[in-house]
Amino acid sequence: MVHKFDGEEFEKAVRPAIEWLQKNGDPHYKIIIQQDYAELVSGELGFPVDPPD
């Protein structure tokens, strides 16, 4: 099923979380928001990987 999302409505919904993260987090923090749970996670080490051919 393909969903169509209103970009402005989405931004309005997540902007407070982004502003909180900018004020209280560091560059390693991410917020994962689900329908029944929100999680603050920290990525300590990572690297990009090219997809296989």
C-alpha distance matrix in Angstrom:
0.0 3.8 6.5 9.9 12.8 16.4 18.4 21.6 20.3 18.9 22.3 24.2 22.6 23.3 26.5 28.8 27.6 28.2 31.6 32.5 31.7 33.8 36.6 36.6 34.9 35.9 34.1 32.9 31.1 27.3 25.5 22.4 20.8 18.5 17.9 21.0 23.0 24.4 26.3 28.8 29.1 31.7 31.3 34.8 34.5 32.0 31.9 29.5 29.0 28.3 25.6 27.2 28.0
3.8 0.0 3.8 6.7 9.8 13.3 15.1 18.5 17.7 16.4 19.6 21.7 20.6 21.2 24.2 26.7 25.8 26.0 29.4 30.6 29.8 31.6 34.6 34.9 33.3 34.1 32.2 31.4 29.7 25.9 24.3 21.5 20.0 18.3 18.1 21.5 23.2 24.0 25.9 28.0 28.4 30.7 30.3 33.9 33.6 30.9 30.6 28.1 27.8 27.0 24.6 26.6 27.3
6.5 3.8 0.0 3.8 6.3 9.9 12.0 15.1 14.0 12.9 16.3 18.1 17.0 18.0 20.9 23.5 22.8 23.2 26.4 27.7 27.3 29.0 31.8 32.3 31.0 32.1 30.5 29.9 27.9 24.1 22.2 19.6 17.7 16.2 15.7 19.4 21.1 21.7 23.9 26.0 26.8 29.3 29.3 33.0 33.0 30.7 30.7 28.3 28.6 28.2 26.1 28.5 29.5
9.9 6.7 3.8 0.0 3.8 6.9 9.2 12.2 11.7 11.2 14.3 16.2 15.8 17.0 19.5 22.3 22.2 22.3 25.2 27.0 26.7 28.1 30.9 31.9 30.7 31.9 30.2 30.2 28.2 24.5 22.7 20.6 18.7 17.8 17.4 21.2 22.7 22.9 25.1 26.8 27.8 30.1 30.2 33.8 34.0 31.6 31.5 29.1 29.7 29.1 27.4 30.0 30.8
12.8 9.8 6.3 3.8 0.0 3.8 6.0 8.8 8.1 7.5 10.6 12.4 12.1 13.4 15.8 18.6 18.6 18.8 21.6 23.4 23.4 24.7 27.4 28.4 27.5 28.8 27.4 27.6 25.4 21.9 19.9 18.2 16.2 15.9 15.6 19.4 20.6 20.4 22.6 24.2 25.4 27.7 28.0 31.7 32.2 30.1 30.2 28.1 29.2 29.0 27.7 30.7 31.8
16.4 13.3 9.9 6.9 3.8 0.0 3.8 5.5 5.3 6.2 8.7 10.0 10.8 12.5 14.1 17.1 17.9 17.9 20.2 22.4 22.8 23.7 26.2 27.7 27.2 28.7 27.4 28.1 25.8 22.5 20.6 19.5 17.4 17.7 17.4 21.0 22.0 21.4 23.7 24.9 26.5 28.6 29.2 32.8 33.5 31.6 31.7 29.8 31.2 31.1 30.2 33.3 34.4
18.4 15.1 12.0 9.2 6.0 3.8 0.0 3.8 5.5 5.1 6.1 8.6 9.9 10.7 11.7 15.2 15.8 15.2 17.5 20.0 20.1 20.7 23.4 25.1 24.5 25.6 24.2 25.2 23.2 20.1 18.6 18.0 16.5 17.5 18.0 21.5 21.8 20.6 22.4 23.1 24.5 26.3 26.7 30.2 30.8 28.9 29.0 27.2 28.9 28.9 28.3 31.7 32.8
21.6 18.5 15.1 12.2 8.8 5.5 3.8 0.0 3.8 5.4 5.1 6.1 8.6 10.1 10.3 13.5 15.1 14.6 16.1 18.9 19.6 19.9 22.3 24.3 24.2 25.7 24.7 26.0 23.9 21.1 19.3 19.3 17.5 18.9 19.1 22.3 22.6 21.2 23.2 23.7 25.5 27.3 28.1 31.5 32.5 31.0 31.3 29.7 31.7 31.9 31.6 35.1 36.3
20.3 17.7 14.0 11.7 8.1 5.3 5.5 3.8 0.0 3.8 5.5 5.1 6.2 8.8 10.0 12.5 14.0 14.5 16.1 18.2 19.3 20.3 22.3 23.9 24.0 25.9 25.3 26.2 23.6 20.6 18.3 17.9 15.5 16.4 16.1 19.3 19.9 18.9 21.4 22.4 24.5 26.8 27.9 31.5 32.7 31.4 32.1 30.7 32.6 33.0 32.5 35.9 37.4
18.9 16.4 12.9 11.2 7.5 6.2 5.1 5.4 3.8 0.0 3.8 5.4 5.1 6.3 8.4 11.2 11.7 12.0 14.4 16.3 16.8 18.0 20.4 21.6 21.3 23.0 22.2 22.8 20.3 17.1 14.9 14.4 12.3 13.5 13.8 17.1 17.3 16.0 18.2 19.2 21.0 23.3 24.3 27.9 29.0 27.7 28.4 27.1 29.0 29.6 29.2 32.6 34.3
22.3 19.6 16.3 14.3 10.6 8.7 6.1 5.1 5.5 3.8 0.0 3.8 5.4 5.3 5.6 9.1 10.1 9.6 11.5 14.0 14.6 15.2 17.6 19.3 19.2 20.8 20.0 21.2 18.9 16.2 14.4 14.9 13.4 15.5 16.4 19.2 18.8 16.8 18.6 18.7 20.6 22.4 23.4 26.8 28.1 26.9 27.6 26.5 28.9 29.6 29.6 33.2 34.9
24.2 21.7 18.1 16.2 12.4 10.0 8.6 6.1 5.1 5.4 3.8 0.0 3.8 5.7 5.5 7.8 10.0 10.4 11.4 13.6 15.2 15.9 17.6 19.4 19.9 22.1 21.9 23.2 20.5 18.0 15.8 16.4 14.4 16.3 16.5 19.1 19.0 17.1 19.3 19.6 22.1 24.1 25.6 29.0 30.6 29.7 30.8 29.9 32.3 33.2 33.2 36.8 38.6
22.6 20.6 17.0 15.8 12.1 10.8 9.9 8.6 6.2 5.1 5.4 3.8 0.0 3.8 5.9 7.1 8.3 9.8 11.5 12.8 14.2 15.8 17.4 18.5 18.8 21.3 21.3 22.0 18.9 16.1 13.4 13.5 11.0 12.8 12.9 15.3 15.2 13.6 16.2 17.0 19.6 22.0 23.8 27.3 29.1 28.4 29.7 29.0 31.3 32.4 32.3 35.7 37.8
23.3 21.2 18.0 17.0 13.4 12.5 10.7 10.1 8.8 6.3 5.3 5.7 3.8 0.0 3.8 5.6 5.4 6.4 8.8 10.1 10.8 12.5 14.5 15.5 15.4 17.6 17.5 18.2 15.2 12.5 10.1 10.8 9.2 11.9 13.1 15.3 14.3 12.0 13.7 14.0 16.4 18.5 20.2 23.6 25.4 24.8 26.2 25.7 28.2 29.6 29.7 33.3 35.5
26.5 24.2 20.9 19.5 15.8 14.1 11.7 10.3 10.0 8.4 5.6 5.5 5.9 3.8 0.0 3.9 5.5 5.1 6.1 8.6 9.8 10.5 12.3 14.1 14.5 16.7 16.8 18.2 15.6 13.6 11.9 13.5 12.5 15.5 16.8 18.7 17.5 14.8 16.1 15.5 17.9 19.4 21.2 24.3 26.2 25.7 27.0 26.7 29.5 30.8 31.4 35.1 37.2
28.8 26.7 23.5 22.3 18.6 17.1 15.2 13.5 12.5 11.2 9.1 7.8 7.1 5.6 3.9 0.0 3.8 5.4 5.1 6.1 8.6 9.9 10.6 12.0 13.2 16.1 17.0 18.3 15.2 13.7 11.6 13.6 12.5 15.5 16.6 17.8 16.3 13.5 14.9 14.3 17.1 18.9 21.2 24.2 26.6 26.6 28.4 28.5 31.4 33.1 33.7 37.4 39.8
27.6 25.8 22.8 22.2 18.6 17.9 15.8 15.1 14.0 11.7 10.1 10.0 8.3 5.4 5.5 3.8 0.0 3.8 5.5 5.1 6.1 8.6 9.9 10.3 10.7 13.5 14.4 15.1 11.8 10.0 7.8 10.1 9.5 13.0 14.7 15.7 13.7 10.4 11.3 10.5 13.4 15.3 17.7 20.7 23.1 23.3 25.2 25.5 28.4 30.4 31.0 34.6 37.2
28.2 26.0 23.2 22.3 18.8 17.9 15.2 14.6 14.5 12.0 9.6 10.4 9.8 6.4 5.1 5.4 3.8 0.0 3.8 5.4 5.1 6.2 8.6 9.9 9.7 11.7 11.9 13.4 10.7 9.3 8.4 11.2 11.5 15.2 17.4 18.7 16.5 13.1 13.3 11.7 13.7 14.8 16.6 19.5 21.6 21.6 23.2 23.4 26.5 28.3 29.2 32.9 35.4
31.6 29.4 26.4 25.2 21.6 20.2 17.5 16.1 16.1 14.4 11.5 11.4 11.5 8.8 6.1 5.1 5.5 3.8 0.0 3.8 5.4 5.0 6.2 8.6 9.6 12.0 13.0 15.0 12.6 12.1 11.4 14.5 14.7 18.2 20.1 21.2 19.0 15.5 15.7 13.9 16.1 16.8 18.9 21.5 23.8 24.1 25.8 26.3 29.6 31.4 32.6 36.3 38.8
32.5 30.6 27.7 27.0 23.4 22.4 20.0 18.9 18.2 16.3 14.0 13.6 12.8 10.1 8.6 6.1 5.1 5.4 3.8 0.0 3.8 5.5 5.2 5.9 7.6 10.8 12.7 14.1 11.2 11.1 10.1 13.4 13.7 17.2 19.2 19.6 17.0 13.5 13.3 11.3 14.0 15.0 17.7 20.1 22.9 23.7 25.9 26.7 30.0 32.2 33.4 37.0 39.7
31.7 29.8 27.3 26.7 23.4 22.8 20.1 19.6 19.3 16.8 14.6 15.2 14.2 10.8 9.8 8.6 6.1 5.1 5.4 3.8 0.0 3.8 5.4 5.2 4.8 7.5 9.1 10.3 7.6 7.8 7.9 11.6 12.9 16.7 19.2 19.7 16.7 13.0 12.0 9.3 11.1 11.6 14.1 16.4 19.1 19.9 22.1 23.1 26.4 28.8 30.1 33.7 36.5
33.8 31.6 29.0 28.1 24.7 23.7 20.7 19.9 20.3 18.0 15.2 15.9 15.8 12.5 10.5 9.9 8.6 6.2 5.0 5.5 3.8 0.0 3.8 5.8 5.8 7.3 8.5 11.1 9.5 10.4 11.2 14.8 16.2 20.0 22.5 23.3 20.4 16.7 15.7 12.8 14.1 13.8 15.7 17.6 20.0 20.7 22.6 23.5 27.0 29.3 30.9 34.6 37.2
36.6 34.6 31.8 30.9 27.4 26.2 23.4 22.3 22.3 20.4 17.6 17.6 17.4 14.5 12.3 10.6 9.9 8.6 6.2 5.2 5.4 3.8 0.0 3.8 6.1 8.5 11.0 13.3 11.5 12.9 13.3 17.0 18.0 21.7 24.0 24.3 21.4 17.7 16.8 13.9 15.6 15.4 17.8 19.4 22.2 23.4 25.5 26.8 30.3 32.7 34.4 38.1 40.8
36.6 34.9 32.3 31.9 28.4 27.7 25.1 24.3 23.9 21.6 19.3 19.4 18.5 15.5 14.1 12.0 10.3 9.9 8.6 5.9 5.2 5.8 3.8 0.0 3.8 7.0 10.3 11.6 9.5 11.4 11.9 15.6 17.0 20.6 23.0 22.8 19.6 15.9 14.4 11.3 13.0 12.8 15.6 17.1 20.3 21.9 24.4 26.1 29.5 32.3 33.9 37.4 40.3
34.9 33.3 31.0 30.7 27.5 27.2 24.5 24.2 24.0 21.3 19.2 19.9 18.8 15.4 14.5 13.2 10.7 9.7 9.6 7.6 4.8 5.8 6.1 3.8 0.0 3.7 6.9 7.8 6.0 8.4 9.9 13.6 15.8 19.4 22.3 22.2 18.8 15.0 12.9 9.4 10.2 9.4 12.0 13.4 16.5 18.1 20.7 22.4 25.9 28.7 30.4 33.8 36.8
35.9 34.1 32.1 31.9 28.8 28.7 25.6 25.7 25.9 23.0 20.8 22.1 21.3 17.6 16.7 16.1 13.5 11.7 12.0 10.8 7.5 7.3 8.5 7.0 3.7 0.0 3.8 5.5 5.7 8.9 11.6 15.1 17.8 21.4 24.6 24.7 21.2 17.5 15.0 11.3 10.8 8.8 10.3 11.2 14.0 15.6 18.0 20.0 23.6 26.4 28.5 31.9 34.9
34.1 32.2 30.5 30.2 27.4 27.4 24.2 24.7 25.3 22.2 20.0 21.9 21.3 17.5 16.8 17.0 14.4 11.9 13.0 12.7 9.1 8.5 11.0 10.3 6.9 3.8 0.0 3.8 5.7 8.3 11.6 14.8 17.8 21.2 24.6 25.2 21.9 18.3 15.8 12.4 11.1 8.8 9.0 10.1 12.0 12.9 14.8 16.5 20.2 22.9 25.1 28.6 31.4
32.9 31.4 29.9 30.2 27.6 28.1 25.2 26.0 26.2 22.8 21.2 23.2 22.0 18.2 18.2 18.3 15.1 13.4 15.0 14.1 10.3 11.1 13.3 11.6 7.8 5.5 3.8 0.0 3.8 6.8 10.4 13.0 16.5 19.6 23.2 23.4 20.0 16.7 13.6 10.3 8.2 5.3 5.2 6.7 9.0 10.3 12.9 15.0 18.4 21.5 23.5 26.8 29.9
31.1 29.7 27.9 28.2 25.4 25.8 23.2 23.9 23.6 20.3 18.9 20.5 18.9 15.2 15.6 15.2 11.8 10.7 12.6 11.2 7.6 9.5 11.5 9.5 6.0 5.7 5.7 3.8 0.0 3.8 6.9 10.0 13.1 16.5 19.9 20.0 16.6 13.1 10.2 6.8 5.6 4.4 6.5 9.0 11.8 12.8 15.6 17.3 20.5 23.4 24.9 28.3 31.4
27.3 25.9 24.1 24.5 21.9 22.5 20.1 21.1 20.6 17.1 16.2 18.0 16.1 12.5 13.6 13.7 10.0 9.3 12.1 11.1 7.8 10.4 12.9 11.4 8.4 8.9 8.3 6.8 3.8 0.0 3.8 6.5 9.7 13.0 16.6 17.1 13.9 10.5 8.2 5.8 5.3 6.2 7.8 11.2 13.3 13.5 15.9 16.9 19.7 22.4 23.4 26.8 29.8
25.5 24.3 22.2 22.7 19.9 20.6 18.6 19.3 18.3 14.9 14.4 15.8 13.4 10.1 11.9 11.6 7.8 8.4 11.4 10.1 7.9 11.2 13.3 11.9 9.9 11.6 11.6 10.4 6.9 3.8 0.0 3.8 6.3 9.8 13.1 13.6 10.5 7.0 5.7 4.7 6.3 8.9 11.0 14.5 16.7 16.8 19.2 19.8 22.4 24.8 25.3 28.7 31.7
22.4 21.5 19.6 20.6 18.2 19.5 18.0 19.3 17.9 14.4 14.9 16.4 13.5 10.8 13.5 13.6 10.1 11.2 14.5 13.4 11.6 14.8 17.0 15.6 13.6 15.1 14.8 13.0 10.0 6.5 3.8 0.0 3.8 6.6 10.2 11.0 8.2 5.7 5.2 6.5 7.6 10.7 12.3 16.0 17.7 17.3 19.5 19.8 21.8 24.0 24.0 27.2 30.2
20.8 20.0 17.7 18.7 16.2 17.4 16.5 17.5 15.5 12.3 13.4 14.4 11.0 9.2 12.5 12.5 9.5 11.5 14.7 13.7 12.9 16.2 18.0 17.0 15.8 17.8 17.8 16.5 13.1 9.7 6.3 3.8 0.0 3.8 6.9 8.1 6.2 4.5 6.5 8.9 10.9 14.3 16.1 19.7 21.5 21.0 23.1 23.0 24.9 26.8 26.5 29.6 32.4
18.5 18.3 16.2 17.8 15.9 17.7 17.5 18.9 16.4 13.5 15.5 16.3 12.8 11.9 15.5 15.5 13.0 15.2 18.2 17.2 16.7 20.0 21.7 20.6 19.4 21.4 21.2 19.6 16.5 13.0 9.8 6.6 3.8 0.0 3.8 5.5 5.1 6.0 8.5 11.7 13.4 16.9 18.5 22.1 23.7 23.0 25.0 24.7 26.1 27.8 26.9 29.8 32.5
17.9 18.1 15.7 17.4 15.6 17.4 18.0 19.1 16.1 13.8 16.4 16.5 12.9 13.1 16.8 16.6 14.7 17.4 20.1 19.2 19.2 22.5 24.0 23.0 22.3 24.6 24.6 23.2 19.9 16.6 13.1 10.2 6.9 3.8 0.0 3.8 6.1 8.2 11.4 14.8 16.9 20.5 22.3 25.8 27.5 26.8 28.7 28.3 29.5 31.1 30.0 32.7 35.2
21.0 21.5 19.4 21.2 19.4 21.0 21.5 22.3 19.3 17.1 19.2 19.1 15.3 15.3 18.7 17.8 15.7 18.7 21.2 19.6 19.7 23.3 24.3 22.8 22.2 24.7 25.2 23.4 20.0 17.1 13.6 11.0 8.1 5.5 3.8 0.0 3.8 7.2 10.4 14.0 16.3 20.1 22.2 25.6 27.5 27.3 29.6 29.6 30.9 32.8 31.8 34.4 37.2
23.0 23.2 21.1 22.7 20.6 22.0 21.8 22.6 19.9 17.3 18.8 19.0 15.2 14.3 17.5 16.3 13.7 16.5 19.0 17.0 16.7 20.4 21.4 19.6 18.8 21.2 21.9 20.0 16.6 13.9 10.5 8.2 6.2 5.1 6.1 3.8 0.0 3.8 6.6 10.3 12.7 16.5 18.8 22.0 24.2 24.3 26.9 27.2 28.8 31.0 30.4 33.1 36.1
24.4 24.0 21.7 22.9 20.4 21.4 20.6 21.2 18.9 16.0 16.8 17.1 13.6 12.0 14.8 13.5 10.4 13.1 15.5 13.5 13.0 16.7 17.7 15.9 15.0 17.5 18.3 16.7 13.1 10.5 7.0 5.7 4.5 6.0 8.2 7.2 3.8 0.0 3.8 7.0 9.8 13.5 16.1 19.4 21.7 22.0 24.6 25.2 27.2 29.5 29.3 32.3 35.4
26.3 25.9 23.9 25.1 22.6 23.7 22.4 23.2 21.4 18.2 18.6 19.3 16.2 13.7 16.1 14.9 11.3 13.3 15.7 13.3 12.0 15.7 16.8 14.4 12.9 15.0 15.8 13.6 10.2 8.2 5.7 5.2 6.5 8.5 11.4 10.4 6.6 3.8 0.0 3.8 6.2 9.9 12.7 15.8 18.3 18.9 21.8 22.8 24.9 27.6 27.7 30.7 33.9
28.8 28.0 26.0 26.8 24.2 24.9 23.1 23.7 22.4 19.2 18.7 19.6 17.0 14.0 15.5 14.3 10.5 11.7 13.9 11.3 9.3 12.8 13.9 11.3 9.4 11.3 12.4 10.3 6.8 5.8 4.7 6.5 8.9 11.7 14.8 14.0 10.3 7.0 3.8 0.0 3.8 7.0 10.2 13.1 16.0 17.0 20.0 21.4 24.0 26.8 27.5 30.6 33.9
29.1 28.4 26.8 27.8 25.4 26.5 24.5 25.5 24.5 21.0 20.6 22.1 19.6 16.4 17.9 17.1 13.4 13.7 16.1 14.0 11.1 14.1 15.6 13.0 10.2 10.8 11.1 8.2 5.6 5.3 6.3 7.6 10.9 13.4 16.9 16.3 12.7 9.8 6.2 3.8 0.0 3.8 6.7 9.6 12.3 13.4 16.7 18.3 20.8 23.9 24.8 27.8 31.2
31.7 30.7 29.3 30.1 27.7 28.6 26.3 27.3 26.8 23.3 22.4 24.1 22.0 18.5 19.4 18.9 15.3 14.8 16.8 15.0 11.6 13.8 15.4 12.8 9.4 8.8 8.8 5.3 4.4 6.2 8.9 10.7 14.3 16.9 20.5 20.1 16.5 13.5 9.9 7.0 3.8 0.0 3.8 6.1 9.3 11.0 14.4 16.6 19.4 22.7 24.1 27.1 30.5
31.3 30.3 29.3 30.2 28.0 29.2 26.7 28.1 27.9 24.3 23.4 25.6 23.8 20.2 21.2 21.2 17.7 16.6 18.9 17.7 14.1 15.7 17.8 15.6 12.0 10.3 9.0 5.2 6.5 7.8 11.0 12.3 16.1 18.5 22.3 22.2 18.8 16.1 12.7 10.2 6.7 3.8 0.0 3.8 5.8 7.2 10.6 13.0 15.8 19.3 20.9 23.8 27.3
34.8 33.9 33.0 33.8 31.7 32.8 30.2 31.5 31.5 27.9 26.8 29.0 27.3 23.6 24.3 24.2 20.7 19.5 21.5 20.1 16.4 17.6 19.4 17.1 13.4 11.2 10.1 6.7 9.0 11.2 14.5 16.0 19.7 22.1 25.8 25.6 22.0 19.4 15.8 13.1 9.6 6.1 3.8 0.0 3.8 6.9 10.5 13.7 16.5 20.1 22.2 24.9 28.3
34.5 33.6 33.0 34.0 32.2 33.5 30.8 32.5 32.7 29.0 28.1 30.6 29.1 25.4 26.2 26.6 23.1 21.6 23.8 22.9 19.1 20.0 22.2 20.3 16.5 14.0 12.0 9.0 11.8 13.3 16.7 17.7 21.5 23.7 27.5 27.5 24.2 21.7 18.3 16.0 12.3 9.3 5.8 3.8 0.0 3.8 7.2 10.7 13.2 17.0 19.2 21.7 25.2
32.0 30.9 30.7 31.6 30.1 31.6 28.9 31.0 31.4 27.7 26.9 29.7 28.4 24.8 25.7 26.6 23.3 21.6 24.1 23.7 19.9 20.7 23.4 21.9 18.1 15.6 12.9 10.3 12.8 13.5 16.8 17.3 21.0 23.0 26.8 27.3 24.3 22.0 18.9 17.0 13.4 11.0 7.2 6.9 3.8 0.0 3.8 7.0 9.6 13.3 15.5 18.1 21.5
31.9 30.6 30.7 31.5 30.2 31.7 29.0 31.3 32.1 28.4 27.6 30.8 29.7 26.2 27.0 28.4 25.2 23.2 25.8 25.9 22.1 22.6 25.5 24.4 20.7 18.0 14.8 12.9 15.6 15.9 19.2 19.5 23.1 25.0 28.7 29.6 26.9 24.6 21.8 20.0 16.7 14.4 10.6 10.5 7.2 3.8 0.0 3.8 6.6 10.0 12.8 15.5 18.6
29.5 28.1 28.3 29.1 28.1 29.8 27.2 29.7 30.7 27.1 26.5 29.9 29.0 25.7 26.7 28.5 25.5 23.4 26.3 26.7 23.1 23.5 26.8 26.1 22.4 20.0 16.5 15.0 17.3 16.9 19.8 19.8 23.0 24.7 28.3 29.6 27.2 25.2 22.8 21.4 18.3 16.6 13.0 13.7 10.7 7.0 3.8 0.0 3.8 6.7 9.5 12.6 15.5
29.0 27.8 28.6 29.7 29.2 31.2 28.9 31.7 32.6 29.0 28.9 32.3 31.3 28.2 29.5 31.4 28.4 26.5 29.6 30.0 26.4 27.0 30.3 29.5 25.9 23.6 20.2 18.4 20.5 19.7 22.4 21.8 24.9 26.1 29.5 30.9 28.8 27.2 24.9 24.0 20.8 19.4 15.8 16.5 13.2 9.6 6.6 3.8 0.0 3.8 6.4 9.0 12.1
28.3 27.0 28.2 29.1 29.0 31.1 28.9 31.9 33.0 29.6 29.6 33.2 32.4 29.6 30.8 33.1 30.4 28.3 31.4 32.2 28.8 29.3 32.7 32.3 28.7 26.4 22.9 21.5 23.4 22.4 24.8 24.0 26.8 27.8 31.1 32.8 31.0 29.5 27.6 26.8 23.9 22.7 19.3 20.1 17.0 13.3 10.0 6.7 3.8 0.0 3.8 6.4 8.8
25.6 24.6 26.1 27.4 27.7 30.2 28.3 31.6 32.5 29.2 29.6 33.2 32.3 29.7 31.4 33.7 31.0 29.2 32.6 33.4 30.1 30.9 34.4 33.9 30.4 28.5 25.1 23.5 24.9 23.4 25.3 24.0 26.5 26.9 30.0 31.8 30.4 29.3 27.7 27.5 24.8 24.1 20.9 22.2 19.2 15.5 12.8 9.5 6.4 3.8 0.0 3.8 6.5
27.2 26.6 28.5 30.0 30.7 33.3 31.7 35.1 35.9 32.6 33.2 36.8 35.7 33.3 35.1 37.4 34.6 32.9 36.3 37.0 33.7 34.6 38.1 37.4 33.8 31.9 28.6 26.8 28.3 26.8 28.7 27.2 29.6 29.8 32.7 34.4 33.1 32.3 30.7 30.6 27.8 27.1 23.8 24.9 21.7 18.1 15.5 12.6 9.0 6.4 3.8 0.0 3.8
28.0 27.3 29.5 30.8 31.8 34.4 32.8 36.3 37.4 34.3 34.9 38.6 37.8 35.5 37.2 39.8 37.2 35.4 38.8 39.7 36.5 37.2 40.8 40.3 36.8 34.9 31.4 29.9 31.4 29.8 31.7 30.2 32.4 32.5 35.2 37.2 36.1 35.4 33.9 33.9 31.2 30.5 27.3 28.3 25.2 21.5 18.6 15.5 12.1 8.8 6.5 3.8 0.0
